């Protein structure tokens, strides 16, 4: 089988001629066990580098997917936290209004209006703080997912270039007829 692979590779490197295929098969047959093992080792090395690159790409994609899922879950939790913060402040504003009315102040008095405005400002600030924290975390997780995908692509490219380098380094030893 190794002779077939060697002949095919020789055909590819020799420009696709039948003479190149015959020369490759003759070299493989005449090279004996050492030549066959060398060719097989080269092919396994190239295949291993490609498999490692593909594995890195898949790992990067899986990591990015997990981070995106986490980002979506945290966005939902942030939304719930914002709603709870608003509800808590609204409850406090109602309690404050009830206390003011209980003390005999009119709810349209300047003091009641001032306290209501301050409470509304605090509500808006607290809500905005929760939303900004969520947006920052979402951005951070999006960037982490993008980095994971980039590392996966980098691993794929590294595996491909490593495989090509190993193949090109093996050409002079495994197929010397290609260089003559």
mmCIF file of the C-alpha atoms, coordinates in Angstrom:
data_MODEL
# 
_entry.id   MODEL 
# 
loop_
_atom_site.group_PDB 
_atom_site.id 
_atom_site.type_symbol 
_atom_site.label_atom_id 
_atom_site.label_alt_id 
_atom_site.label_comp_id 
_atom_site.label_asym_id 
_atom_site.label_entity_id 
_atom_site.label_seq_id 
_atom_site.pdbx_PDB_ins_code 
_atom_site.Cartn_x 
_atom_site.Cartn_y 
_atom_site.Cartn_z 
_atom_site.occupancy 
_atom_site.B_iso_or_equiv 
_atom_site.pdbx_formal_charge 
_atom_site.auth_seq_id 
_atom_site.auth_comp_id 
_atom_site.auth_asym_id 
_atom_site.auth_atom_id 
_atom_site.pdbx_PDB_model_num 
ATOM 1   C CA . UNK A 1 1   ? 0.000   0.000  0.000   1.00 0.00 ? 1   UNK A CA 1 
ATOM 2   C CA . UNK A 1 2   ? 2.853   2.335  0.821   1.00 0.00 ? 2   UNK A CA 1 
ATOM 3   C CA . UNK A 1 3   ? 4.163   1.832  -2.693  1.00 0.00 ? 3   UNK A CA 1 
ATOM 4   C CA . UNK A 1 4   ? 0.845   3.050  -4.074  1.00 0.00 ? 4   UNK A CA 1 
ATOM 5   C CA . UNK A 1 5   ? 0.982   6.164  -1.872  1.00 0.00 ? 5   UNK A CA 1 
ATOM 6   C CA . UNK A 1 6   ? 4.583   6.796  -2.889  1.00 0.00 ? 6   UNK A CA 1 
ATOM 7   C CA . UNK A 1 7   ? 3.735   6.350  -6.565  1.00 0.00 ? 7   UNK A CA 1 
ATOM 8   C CA . UNK A 1 8   ? 0.774   8.707  -6.231  1.00 0.00 ? 8   UNK A CA 1 
ATOM 9   C CA . UNK A 1 9   ? 2.853   11.355 -4.505  1.00 0.00 ? 9   UNK A CA 1 
ATOM 10  C CA . UNK A 1 10  ? 5.586   10.932 -7.086  1.00 0.00 ? 10  UNK A CA 1 
ATOM 11  C CA . UNK A 1 11  ? 2.984   11.404 -9.814  1.00 0.00 ? 11  UNK A CA 1 
ATOM 12  C CA . UNK A 1 12  ? 1.798   14.589 -8.184  1.00 0.00 ? 12  UNK A CA 1 
ATOM 13  C CA . UNK A 1 13  ? 5.303   15.994 -7.766  1.00 0.00 ? 13  UNK A CA 1 
ATOM 14  C CA . UNK A 1 14  ? 6.515   14.844 -11.200 1.00 0.00 ? 14  UNK A CA 1 
ATOM 15  C CA . UNK A 1 15  ? 3.782   16.698 -13.014 1.00 0.00 ? 15  UNK A CA 1 
ATOM 16  C CA . UNK A 1 16  ? 1.328   13.844 -13.285 1.00 0.00 ? 16  UNK A CA 1 
ATOM 17  C CA . UNK A 1 17  ? 3.167   11.750 -15.885 1.00 0.00 ? 17  UNK A CA 1 
ATOM 18  C CA . UNK A 1 18  ? 3.061   7.989  -16.131 1.00 0.00 ? 18  UNK A CA 1 
ATOM 19  C CA . UNK A 1 19  ? 6.863   7.968  -16.124 1.00 0.00 ? 19  UNK A CA 1 
ATOM 20  C CA . UNK A 1 20  ? 6.825   9.761  -12.774 1.00 0.00 ? 20  UNK A CA 1 
ATOM 21  C CA . UNK A 1 21  ? 4.437   7.169  -11.355 1.00 0.00 ? 21  UNK A CA 1 
ATOM 22  C CA . UNK A 1 22  ? 6.581   4.334  -12.666 1.00 0.00 ? 22  UNK A CA 1 
ATOM 23  C CA . UNK A 1 23  ? 9.740   5.923  -11.273 1.00 0.00 ? 23  UNK A CA 1 
ATOM 24  C CA . UNK A 1 24  ? 8.080   6.448  -7.901  1.00 0.00 ? 24  UNK A CA 1 
ATOM 25  C CA . UNK A 1 25  ? 6.867   2.847  -7.759  1.00 0.00 ? 25  UNK A CA 1 
ATOM 26  C CA . UNK A 1 26  ? 10.286  1.550  -8.788  1.00 0.00 ? 26  UNK A CA 1 
ATOM 27  C CA . UNK A 1 27  ? 11.992  3.652  -6.104  1.00 0.00 ? 27  UNK A CA 1 
ATOM 28  C CA . UNK A 1 28  ? 9.549   2.450  -3.475  1.00 0.00 ? 28  UNK A CA 1 
ATOM 29  C CA . UNK A 1 29  ? 10.005  -1.160 -4.553  1.00 0.00 ? 29  UNK A CA 1 
ATOM 30  C CA . UNK A 1 30  ? 13.791  -0.867 -4.731  1.00 0.00 ? 30  UNK A CA 1 
ATOM 31  C CA . UNK A 1 31  ? 14.137  1.151  -1.530  1.00 0.00 ? 31  UNK A CA 1 
ATOM 32  C CA . UNK A 1 32  ? 13.137  -1.808 0.553   1.00 0.00 ? 32  UNK A CA 1 
ATOM 33  C CA . UNK A 1 33  ? 11.786  -1.761 4.033   1.00 0.00 ? 33  UNK A CA 1 
ATOM 34  C CA . UNK A 1 34  ? 13.694  1.343  5.130   1.00 0.00 ? 34  UNK A CA 1 
ATOM 35  C CA . UNK A 1 35  ? 12.239  3.451  2.324   1.00 0.00 ? 35  UNK A CA 1 
ATOM 36  C CA . UNK A 1 36  ? 8.747   2.157  2.982   1.00 0.00 ? 36  UNK A CA 1 
ATOM 37  C CA . UNK A 1 37  ? 9.012   2.841  6.705   1.00 0.00 ? 37  UNK A CA 1 
ATOM 38  C CA . UNK A 1 38  ? 10.401  6.299  6.051   1.00 0.00 ? 38  UNK A CA 1 
ATOM 39  C CA . UNK A 1 39  ? 7.538   7.120  3.710   1.00 0.00 ? 39  UNK A CA 1 
ATOM 40  C CA . UNK A 1 40  ? 5.004   5.695  6.140   1.00 0.00 ? 40  UNK A CA 1 
ATOM 41  C CA . UNK A 1 41  ? 6.542   7.706  9.000   1.00 0.00 ? 41  UNK A CA 1 
ATOM 42  C CA . UNK A 1 42  ? 6.338   10.867 6.941   1.00 0.00 ? 42  UNK A CA 1 
ATOM 43  C CA . UNK A 1 43  ? 2.695   10.273 6.080   1.00 0.00 ? 43  UNK A CA 1 
ATOM 44  C CA . UNK A 1 44  ? 1.809   9.498  9.705   1.00 0.00 ? 44  UNK A CA 1 
ATOM 45  C CA . UNK A 1 45  ? 3.643   12.640 10.829  1.00 0.00 ? 45  UNK A CA 1 
ATOM 46  C CA . UNK A 1 46  ? 1.798   14.760 8.275   1.00 0.00 ? 46  UNK A CA 1 
ATOM 47  C CA . UNK A 1 47  ? -1.530  13.172 9.216   1.00 0.00 ? 47  UNK A CA 1 
ATOM 48  C CA . UNK A 1 48  ? -0.832  13.734 12.911  1.00 0.00 ? 48  UNK A CA 1 
ATOM 49  C CA . UNK A 1 49  ? -0.084  17.415 12.370  1.00 0.00 ? 49  UNK A CA 1 
ATOM 50  C CA . UNK A 1 50  ? -3.301  17.830 10.380  1.00 0.00 ? 50  UNK A CA 1 
ATOM 51  C CA . UNK A 1 51  ? -5.322  15.960 13.020  1.00 0.00 ? 51  UNK A CA 1 
ATOM 52  C CA . UNK A 1 52  ? -3.825  18.136 15.747  1.00 0.00 ? 52  UNK A CA 1 
ATOM 53  C CA . UNK A 1 53  ? -4.801  21.271 13.828  1.00 0.00 ? 53  UNK A CA 1 
ATOM 54  C CA . UNK A 1 54  ? -8.352  20.048 13.299  1.00 0.00 ? 54  UNK A CA 1 
ATOM 55  C CA . UNK A 1 55  ? -8.608  19.124 16.972  1.00 0.00 ? 55  UNK A CA 1 
ATOM 56  C CA . UNK A 1 56  ? -7.426  22.608 18.003  1.00 0.00 ? 56  UNK A CA 1 
ATOM 57  C CA . UNK A 1 57  ? -10.025 24.188 15.714  1.00 0.00 ? 57  UNK A CA 1 
ATOM 58  C CA . UNK A 1 58  ? -12.805 22.065 17.199  1.00 0.00 ? 58  UNK A CA 1 
ATOM 59  C CA . UNK A 1 59  ? -11.668 22.810 20.751  1.00 0.00 ? 59  UNK A CA 1 
ATOM 60  C CA . UNK A 1 60  ? -11.648 26.545 20.009  1.00 0.00 ? 60  UNK A CA 1 
ATOM 61  C CA . UNK A 1 61  ? -15.137 26.365 18.525  1.00 0.00 ? 61  UNK A CA 1 
ATOM 62  C CA . UNK A 1 62  ? -16.441 24.375 21.504  1.00 0.00 ? 62  UNK A CA 1 
ATOM 63  C CA . UNK A 1 63  ? -14.919 26.857 23.932  1.00 0.00 ? 63  UNK A CA 1 
ATOM 64  C CA . UNK A 1 64  ? -16.434 29.772 22.033  1.00 0.00 ? 64  UNK A CA 1 
ATOM 65  C CA . UNK A 1 65  ? -19.847 28.076 22.040  1.00 0.00 ? 65  UNK A CA 1 
ATOM 66  C CA . UNK A 1 66  ? -19.673 27.504 25.808  1.00 0.00 ? 66  UNK A CA 1 
ATOM 67  C CA . UNK A 1 67  ? -18.730 31.131 26.399  1.00 0.00 ? 67  UNK A CA 1 
ATOM 68  C CA . UNK A 1 68  ? -21.568 32.361 24.168  1.00 0.00 ? 68  UNK A CA 1 
ATOM 69  C CA . UNK A 1 69  ? -24.021 30.203 26.129  1.00 0.00 ? 69  UNK A CA 1 
ATOM 70  C CA . UNK A 1 70  ? -22.684 31.665 29.367  1.00 0.00 ? 70  UNK A CA 1 
ATOM 71  C CA . UNK A 1 71  ? -23.003 35.189 27.939  1.00 0.00 ? 71  UNK A CA 1 
ATOM 72  C CA . UNK A 1 72  ? -26.662 34.608 27.061  1.00 0.00 ? 72  UNK A CA 1 
ATOM 73  C CA . UNK A 1 73  ? -27.424 33.180 30.499  1.00 0.00 ? 73  UNK A CA 1 
ATOM 74  C CA . UNK A 1 74  ? -25.714 36.069 32.247  1.00 0.00 ? 74  UNK A CA 1 
ATOM 75  C CA . UNK A 1 75  ? -27.638 38.562 30.097  1.00 0.00 ? 75  UNK A CA 1 
ATOM 76  C CA . UNK A 1 76  ? -30.906 36.968 31.201  1.00 0.00 ? 76  UNK A CA 1 
ATOM 77  C CA . UNK A 1 77  ? -29.816 37.047 34.843  1.00 0.00 ? 77  UNK A CA 1 
ATOM 78  C CA . UNK A 1 78  ? -28.794 40.674 34.475  1.00 0.00 ? 78  UNK A CA 1 
ATOM 79  C CA . UNK A 1 79  ? -32.222 41.528 33.110  1.00 0.00 ? 79  UNK A CA 1 
ATOM 80  C CA . UNK A 1 80  ? -33.888 39.835 36.092  1.00 0.00 ? 80  UNK A CA 1 
ATOM 81  C CA . UNK A 1 81  ? -31.571 41.677 38.485  1.00 0.00 ? 81  UNK A CA 1 
ATOM 82  C CA . UNK A 1 82  ? -32.468 44.989 36.834  1.00 0.00 ? 82  UNK A CA 1 
ATOM 83  C CA . UNK A 1 83  ? -36.190 44.244 37.179  1.00 0.00 ? 83  UNK A CA 1 
ATOM 84  C CA . UNK A 1 84  ? -35.737 43.322 40.846  1.00 0.00 ? 84  UNK A CA 1 
ATOM 85  C CA . UNK A 1 85  ? -33.755 46.486 41.526  1.00 0.00 ? 85  UNK A CA 1 
ATOM 86  C CA . UNK A 1 86  ? -36.479 48.595 39.941  1.00 0.00 ? 86  UNK A CA 1 
ATOM 87  C CA . UNK A 1 87  ? -39.191 46.766 41.883  1.00 0.00 ? 87  UNK A CA 1 
ATOM 88  C CA . UNK A 1 88  ? -37.293 47.219 45.139  1.00 0.00 ? 88  UNK A CA 1 
ATOM 89  C CA . UNK A 1 89  ? -36.876 50.961 44.570  1.00 0.00 ? 89  UNK A CA 1 
ATOM 90  C CA . UNK A 1 90  ? -40.521 51.329 43.516  1.00 0.00 ? 90  UNK A CA 1 
ATOM 91  C CA . UNK A 1 91  ? -41.550 49.600 46.737  1.00 0.00 ? 91  UNK A CA 1 
ATOM 92  C CA . UNK A 1 92  ? -39.356 51.954 48.757  1.00 0.00 ? 92  UNK A CA 1 
ATOM 93  C CA . UNK A 1 93  ? -40.822 54.978 46.961  1.00 0.00 ? 93  UNK A CA 1 
ATOM 94  C CA . UNK A 1 94  ? -44.347 53.785 47.782  1.00 0.00 ? 94  UNK A CA 1 
ATOM 95  C CA . UNK A 1 95  ? -43.382 53.261 51.430  1.00 0.00 ? 95  UNK A CA 1 
ATOM 96  C CA . UNK A 1 96  ? -41.833 56.718 51.567  1.00 0.00 ? 96  UNK A CA 1 
ATOM 97  C CA . UNK A 1 97  ? -44.982 58.248 50.055  1.00 0.00 ? 97  UNK A CA 1 
ATOM 98  C CA . UNK A 1 98  ? -47.136 56.427 52.607  1.00 0.00 ? 98  UNK A CA 1 
ATOM 99  C CA . UNK A 1 99  ? -44.960 57.644 55.478  1.00 0.00 ? 99  UNK A CA 1 
ATOM 100 C CA . UNK A 1 100 ? -45.137 61.234 54.218  1.00 0.00 ? 100 UNK A CA 1 
ATOM 101 C CA . UNK A 1 101 ? -48.929 61.034 53.928  1.00 0.00 ? 101 UNK A CA 1 
ATOM 102 C CA . UNK A 1 102 ? -49.161 59.406 57.359  1.00 0.00 ? 102 UNK A CA 1 
ATOM 103 C CA . UNK A 1 103 ? -47.290 62.318 58.906  1.00 0.00 ? 103 UNK A CA 1 
ATOM 104 C CA . UNK A 1 104 ? -49.793 64.703 57.476  1.00 0.00 ? 104 UNK A CA 1 
ATOM 105 C CA . UNK A 1 105 ? -47.790 66.161 54.617  1.00 0.00 ? 105 UNK A CA 1 
ATOM 106 C CA . UNK A 1 106 ? -49.453 66.662 51.266  1.00 0.00 ? 106 UNK A CA 1 
ATOM 107 C CA . UNK A 1 107 ? -47.919 64.540 48.480  1.00 0.00 ? 107 UNK A CA 1 
ATOM 108 C CA . UNK A 1 108 ? -47.807 67.645 46.249  1.00 0.00 ? 108 UNK A CA 1 
ATOM 109 C CA . UNK A 1 109 ? -45.815 69.647 48.819  1.00 0.00 ? 109 UNK A CA 1 
ATOM 110 C CA . UNK A 1 110 ? -42.295 70.793 47.813  1.00 0.00 ? 110 UNK A CA 1 
ATOM 111 C CA . UNK A 1 111 ? -40.693 68.442 50.361  1.00 0.00 ? 111 UNK A CA 1 
ATOM 112 C CA . UNK A 1 112 ? -42.615 65.390 49.124  1.00 0.00 ? 112 UNK A CA 1 
ATOM 113 C CA . UNK A 1 113 ? -41.855 66.265 45.515  1.00 0.00 ? 113 UNK A CA 1 
ATOM 114 C CA . UNK A 1 114 ? -38.146 66.736 46.326  1.00 0.00 ? 114 UNK A CA 1 
ATOM 115 C CA . UNK A 1 115 ? -37.963 63.373 48.114  1.00 0.00 ? 115 UNK A CA 1 
ATOM 116 C CA . UNK A 1 116 ? -39.782 61.674 45.224  1.00 0.00 ? 116 UNK A CA 1 
ATOM 117 C CA . UNK A 1 117 ? -37.399 63.175 42.673  1.00 0.00 ? 117 UNK A CA 1 
ATOM 118 C CA . UNK A 1 118 ? -34.365 62.051 44.658  1.00 0.00 ? 118 UNK A CA 1 
ATOM 119 C CA . UNK A 1 119 ? -35.793 58.547 44.987  1.00 0.00 ? 119 UNK A CA 1 
ATOM 120 C CA . UNK A 1 120 ? -36.460 58.427 41.220  1.00 0.00 ? 120 UNK A CA 1 
ATOM 121 C CA . UNK A 1 121 ? -32.864 59.542 40.523  1.00 0.00 ? 121 UNK A CA 1 
ATOM 122 C CA . UNK A 1 122 ? -31.532 56.802 42.801  1.00 0.00 ? 122 UNK A CA 1 
ATOM 123 C CA . UNK A 1 123 ? -33.765 54.262 41.065  1.00 0.00 ? 123 UNK A CA 1 
ATOM 124 C CA . UNK A 1 124 ? -32.454 55.326 37.656  1.00 0.00 ? 124 UNK A CA 1 
ATOM 125 C CA . UNK A 1 125 ? -28.846 55.248 38.891  1.00 0.00 ? 125 UNK A CA 1 
ATOM 126 C CA . UNK A 1 126 ? -29.173 51.780 40.443  1.00 0.00 ? 126 UNK A CA 1 
ATOM 127 C CA . UNK A 1 127 ? -30.877 50.391 37.349  1.00 0.00 ? 127 UNK A CA 1 
ATOM 128 C CA . UNK A 1 128 ? -28.268 51.926 35.038  1.00 0.00 ? 128 UNK A CA 1 
ATOM 129 C CA . UNK A 1 129 ? -25.490 50.511 37.217  1.00 0.00 ? 129 UNK A CA 1 
ATOM 130 C CA . UNK A 1 130 ? -26.932 47.000 36.946  1.00 0.00 ? 130 UNK A CA 1 
ATOM 131 C CA . UNK A 1 131 ? -27.350 47.307 33.171  1.00 0.00 ? 131 UNK A CA 1 
ATOM 132 C CA . UNK A 1 132 ? -23.841 48.708 32.651  1.00 0.00 ? 132 UNK A CA 1 
ATOM 133 C CA . UNK A 1 133 ? -22.317 45.904 34.708  1.00 0.00 ? 133 UNK A CA 1 
ATOM 134 C CA . UNK A 1 134 ? -24.216 43.397 32.561  1.00 0.00 ? 134 UNK A CA 1 
ATOM 135 C CA . UNK A 1 135 ? -23.158 45.077 29.334  1.00 0.00 ? 135 UNK A CA 1 
ATOM 136 C CA . UNK A 1 136 ? -19.507 45.069 30.406  1.00 0.00 ? 136 UNK A CA 1 
ATOM 137 C CA . UNK A 1 137 ? -19.681 41.377 31.287  1.00 0.00 ? 137 UNK A CA 1 
ATOM 138 C CA . UNK A 1 138 ? -21.413 40.590 27.989  1.00 0.00 ? 138 UNK A CA 1 
ATOM 139 C CA . UNK A 1 139 ? -18.695 42.426 26.082  1.00 0.00 ? 139 UNK A CA 1 
ATOM 140 C CA . UNK A 1 140 ? -16.007 40.603 28.038  1.00 0.00 ? 140 UNK A CA 1 
ATOM 141 C CA . UNK A 1 141 ? -17.565 37.219 27.277  1.00 0.00 ? 141 UNK A CA 1 
ATOM 142 C CA . UNK A 1 142 ? -18.052 38.082 23.581  1.00 0.00 ? 142 UNK A CA 1 
ATOM 143 C CA . UNK A 1 143 ? -14.373 38.970 23.348  1.00 0.00 ? 143 UNK A CA 1 
ATOM 144 C CA . UNK A 1 144 ? -13.404 35.726 25.111  1.00 0.00 ? 144 UNK A CA 1 
ATOM 145 C CA . UNK A 1 145 ? -15.507 33.724 22.634  1.00 0.00 ? 145 UNK A CA 1 
ATOM 146 C CA . UNK A 1 146 ? -13.913 35.563 19.712  1.00 0.00 ? 146 UNK A CA 1 
ATOM 147 C CA . UNK A 1 147 ? -10.462 34.830 21.163  1.00 0.00 ? 147 UNK A CA 1 
ATOM 148 C CA . UNK A 1 148 ? -11.359 31.136 21.522  1.00 0.00 ? 148 UNK A CA 1 
ATOM 149 C CA . UNK A 1 149 ? -12.385 30.942 17.879  1.00 0.00 ? 149 UNK A CA 1 
ATOM 150 C CA . UNK A 1 150 ? -9.177  32.731 16.873  1.00 0.00 ? 150 UNK A CA 1 
ATOM 151 C CA . UNK A 1 151 ? -7.059  30.281 18.896  1.00 0.00 ? 151 UNK A CA 1 
ATOM 152 C CA . UNK A 1 152 ? -8.853  27.414 17.164  1.00 0.00 ? 152 UNK A CA 1 
ATOM 153 C CA . UNK A 1 153 ? -8.150  28.885 13.739  1.00 0.00 ? 153 UNK A CA 1 
ATOM 154 C CA . UNK A 1 154 ? -4.547  29.532 14.743  1.00 0.00 ? 154 UNK A CA 1 
ATOM 155 C CA . UNK A 1 155 ? -4.227  25.868 15.771  1.00 0.00 ? 155 UNK A CA 1 
ATOM 156 C CA . UNK A 1 156 ? -5.690  24.743 12.463  1.00 0.00 ? 156 UNK A CA 1 
ATOM 157 C CA . UNK A 1 157 ? -3.274  26.911 10.499  1.00 0.00 ? 157 UNK A CA 1 
ATOM 158 C CA . UNK A 1 158 ? -0.358  25.774 12.654  1.00 0.00 ? 158 UNK A CA 1 
ATOM 159 C CA . UNK A 1 159 ? -1.288  22.125 12.022  1.00 0.00 ? 159 UNK A CA 1 
ATOM 160 C CA . UNK A 1 160 ? -1.589  22.715 8.281   1.00 0.00 ? 160 UNK A CA 1 
ATOM 161 C CA . UNK A 1 161 ? 1.718   24.545 8.024   1.00 0.00 ? 161 UNK A CA 1 
ATOM 162 C CA . UNK A 1 162 ? 3.407   21.953 10.220  1.00 0.00 ? 162 UNK A CA 1 
ATOM 163 C CA . UNK A 1 163 ? 2.097   19.157 7.987   1.00 0.00 ? 163 UNK A CA 1 
ATOM 164 C CA . UNK A 1 164 ? 3.268   20.959 4.857   1.00 0.00 ? 164 UNK A CA 1 
ATOM 165 C CA . UNK A 1 165 ? 6.673   21.594 6.419   1.00 0.00 ? 165 UNK A CA 1 
ATOM 166 C CA . UNK A 1 166 ? 7.084   17.965 7.416   1.00 0.00 ? 166 UNK A CA 1 
ATOM 167 C CA . UNK A 1 167 ? 6.116   16.808 3.949   1.00 0.00 ? 167 UNK A CA 1 
ATOM 168 C CA . UNK A 1 168 ? 8.486   19.234 2.255   1.00 0.00 ? 168 UNK A CA 1 
ATOM 169 C CA . UNK A 1 169 ? 11.330  18.298 4.595   1.00 0.00 ? 169 UNK A CA 1 
ATOM 170 C CA . UNK A 1 170 ? 10.810  14.620 3.791   1.00 0.00 ? 170 UNK A CA 1 
ATOM 171 C CA . UNK A 1 171 ? 10.802  15.044 -0.005  1.00 0.00 ? 171 UNK A CA 1 
ATOM 172 C CA . UNK A 1 172 ? 14.629  15.031 -0.477  1.00 0.00 ? 172 UNK A CA 1 
ATOM 173 C CA . UNK A 1 173 ? 15.092  11.865 1.574   1.00 0.00 ? 173 UNK A CA 1 
ATOM 174 C CA . UNK A 1 174 ? 12.003  9.903  0.557   1.00 0.00 ? 174 UNK A CA 1 
ATOM 175 C CA . UNK A 1 175 ? 11.847  10.850 -3.107  1.00 0.00 ? 175 UNK A CA 1 
ATOM 176 C CA . UNK A 1 176 ? 15.320  11.926 -4.315  1.00 0.00 ? 176 UNK A CA 1 
ATOM 177 C CA . UNK A 1 177 ? 14.296  11.378 -7.954  1.00 0.00 ? 177 UNK A CA 1 
ATOM 178 C CA . UNK A 1 178 ? 12.044  14.427 -7.694  1.00 0.00 ? 178 UNK A CA 1 
ATOM 179 C CA . UNK A 1 179 ? 15.047  16.684 -7.192  1.00 0.00 ? 179 UNK A CA 1 
ATOM 180 C CA . UNK A 1 180 ? 17.101  15.368 -10.086 1.00 0.00 ? 180 UNK A CA 1 
# 
